[in-house]
């Protein structure tokens, strides 16, 4: 039996790595397409681009391994079924469950391995990638600018018609006239036909145009410094739209506040939820839970105080004439003043309750966000086991174990799994579902389907008639073509 188990596991290795390579390649191409404008043609060194891609490979691997597992299992058992090896093993007295069991062991091993990877390696890789993006953006702020694309920074909007790099000899002459902020810059992009829309003043709109300009980030000013040449200022008073001013300049320096560009590399508490380990996120969750508990205690305290005030003022209301109450005479005027004071106090308490409720909701959303990420770090690796339960019986029931069939089925199941995962994450962030159920629901529903398929495969092997399905689809396509 050990020999058979070893043989079954070996049949998974080549399809697994082949599928892993294909899936990683697809994810990498998607990443490069999304970030091609930010990485290439911006003057970044080849080493910097390679490092950025390398650190982003981690999250691609975390997604690719479960899907590669499904492809490998489908291909392996599909080949076993096509070559009648399943029939031979069954006739030798080996049950289908014993045939599938080695794959389950591999799935459990991959799950443990990927949980460690997702908790210890992936957060640090995401953090390093985030550090590099921020550092590159600070050193080269034009990284965020694309030709003829509006870039908004707080109340400023910038658009550039053309971005080009000056020659080395041109930069030497420009470096002397641009200002001290540009000293030490080895290279700088030239911004041609630049427009800046300034909406920072509520009573006026300012539009600045220039034929040529240069941009640098100043850590001291926490601002983007634009040095513009041959341009115009257009200022419009928005209160009455009657006062309009236009002025021209040969050289002008414009400061755009950009505190988000400031980044201190040694600052560790700036990590996002995907840059933290489970232990780090649990600390954050404990902190937010403590704040929620503190706010709930305040609500209880304020509620008790309000009821005490209401009880005392009810006594004032029942008093129609000056009486002796607690050895203090209360006149009608005092009663009226006390009632007004009570109303003001209740209004003040109402505002306090609203503030506390807002703080509590914010803390609970933060708790859900971190709990979602904690469960996700475990649930996605656990998909390796779930996909074994799905892929093995499907492979057994399929007569043809080709790569196309395997990848087609894998994409179908993985899309279904991913839709459940993303939808659950959004619902959990909005507090419609608990984080645990939202992140484990895909494994639960797909896993139940896998257990049913495994049970069917163990009871009786029903082969999937791929040939008939392909012939049916071919007839449909031919009919559709003749109608046209």
Buried (B, 14 or more C-beta within 10 A) or exposed (E): EEEBBEEBBEBBEEBBEBBBEBBBEEBBEEBBEEBEBBBEEBBBEEEBBEBBBEBBBBBBBBBBBBBBBBBBBBBBBBBBBBEEBBEEBBEEEBEBEBBBBBBBEBBBEBBEEBBEBBBEBBBBBBBBBBBBBBEBBBBBBBBBBBBEEEEEBEEBBBBBEEBEBBEEEEBEEBBEEBBEBBEEBEEBBBBBBBBBBBBEEEEBBBBBBBBBBBBBBBEEEBBBBBBBBBBBBBBBBEEEEEEEEEEEBEEBEBEBBBEEBEBEEEEEEEBEBBBBBBEBBBEBBEBBBEBBEEBEEBBEEBEEEBEEBEEEBEBBEEBEEEEEEEEEEBEEEBBEEBEEEBEEBBEEBEEBBEEBEEBBEEBBBBBBBBBBBBBBBBBBBBBBBBBBBBBBBBBBBBBBBBBEBBBEBBBEBBEBBBEBBEBBBEBBBEEEBBBBEBBBBBBEBBBEBBBEBBEBBBEEBEEBEBEEEEEEEEEEEEEEEEEE
